[in-house]
Amino acid sequence: MTVVEKRLLAPVDAAWLNMDSTTNPMVITGLVRVTGLDGAGLAAFLQQHWLSLPRFQCRPVSVGGTWWWQPQAALDLSQHLYCASGPLADDGALEQQLALCQQEPLARERPLWKFWHFPMANGDHAVVIRLHHCYADGITLVRLFESLTSDSPESPPAAALARAERESAAPEPWQDSLLTWLRSRFSGLGSMEELSDALDQLTLTGGRLIKELGEFLLQPADTPSSLTGTLSGQKHCVWSAPVPLDRIKTLSRARGCTLNDVLLACVATALHRQLLRAGDRVQDRQLQAAMPVDVRPLVPPALLPAAGGLGNLFGTVFVPLPMDAQSLLERVYRIKHETQRLKHSWQPGLSWGLLGAAGYLPPQWQAPLVAHFSSRASAVVSNVPGPRELRYLAGCPVRQHLFWVPQTGNIGLGVSVISYAGQVQFGVQADRNILPSPLPLLQDCLEALAEFEQGEH
């Protein structure tokens, strides 16, 4: 393994550590199904490739209220990998094991990640990974997955990207990076007229910033419903069968909307039906989904990690889900309107910046901010595009690639959508106090998609 130096966490990464709670740990759960990869093969792969990334040799430690990446002396892979001996009969047995994995907290005295290997009766091998969000976001992890896998059984992993986590030993502080970026905005201004125009633009920009920040902070809380309440801390995950990606693309093109609009409308329809099942009133109900949005195009270059580097580079938008829509078609067009509005707003960048600022705060000061924003949504919905072609892990074909997003504060429901090798799958994770079984909600997502495809409005 490479020699790793102690270094500061980025403020956004530190914020994810401070958001941890006993009922909602900030841990991403992933599942890949691989043909031919036994436990010994997985262990060899992790030793050679996973641990070649310096970040995964470190654990976060708090020193004087500041979080640092502390290299782990004599890291023992056996503490981060569990290999089951007997095969699991079916997906039901795998679902039960996944629930048990989620009940096992990641040990803070070690790097915050762990793998589980489960042989399946059909000959496949299921690999579960749990990784704390402070290491990376979903888009970064998809890129990492691509870099640690290959496009053919004979090809080595594209490890050049994975191993290129060239973090500076003394990273430039955020405030210095922002000042450098601001200076670059004005460095080419020569005349007073140019400076005056720039200041006028800055005034307009500042006015818009204040307006959008106010709107973001003062958004109303979601109406209490059966989807909100006290959490148990016990999570249950389910996942759907694959759906051909081309079917959804054809559907979205025919309706003049994006693939994301269609998928979000299906989730909104499923939530509407879940509320009706629970006896909730749906008319005039405020129900929003917290959605992560990539902010890499908005971030000053000095704040971006080096190619292949890990980190969290997304903001959150709160998308209103129309519970009072009279049809699927109405629902998808209303969602399209909202997503376009949010896409052109500053909300993603503002939320990312606020989270970074919160990373400088003590956990007890950050808690009210987390509670404030978590009350603005009843669910977290994440849509991440995965690799378009089949990938090979240690020379073995990856048949399935899934993940489940963590929920912040008192949110107890998460819906994940990921595309991989021409297929799309839904994943639902729910606290047992919110949904004793998330399976009906998952089935409603698929039924809404089928109805939309068949033209049942």
Secondary structure as UniProt FT lines:
FT   STRAND          7..8
FT   HELIX           11..18
FT   STRAND          27..35
FT   HELIX           39..48
FT   HELIX           50..52
FT   HELIX           54..57
FT   STRAND          58..63
FT   TURN            64..65
FT   STRAND          66..71
FT   TURN            73..74
FT   HELIX           77..79
FT   STRAND          81..83
FT   HELIX           91..103
FT   TURN            108..109
FT   STRAND          113..120
FT   TURN            121..122
FT   STRAND          124..132
FT   TURN            133..135
FT   HELIX           138..148
FT   HELIX           159..162
FT   HELIX           174..186
FT   TURN            187..188
FT   HELIX           192..217
FT   TURN            226..227
FT   STRAND          235..239
FT   STRAND          243..244
FT   HELIX           245..255
FT   HELIX           259..277
FT   TURN            278..279
FT   TURN            283..284
FT   STRAND          288..294
FT   TURN            296..298
FT   HELIX           301..303
FT   TURN            307..308
FT   STRAND          314..320
FT   TURN            323..324
FT   HELIX           328..343
FT   HELIX           347..358
FT   TURN            359..360
FT   HELIX           363..374
FT   TURN            375..376
FT   STRAND          379..385
FT   STRAND          392..393
FT   TURN            394..395
FT   STRAND          396..404
FT   TURN            409..410
FT   STRAND          413..420
FT   TURN            421..422
FT   STRAND          423..431
FT   TURN            432..434
FT   HELIX           439..453
FT   TURN            454..455
//
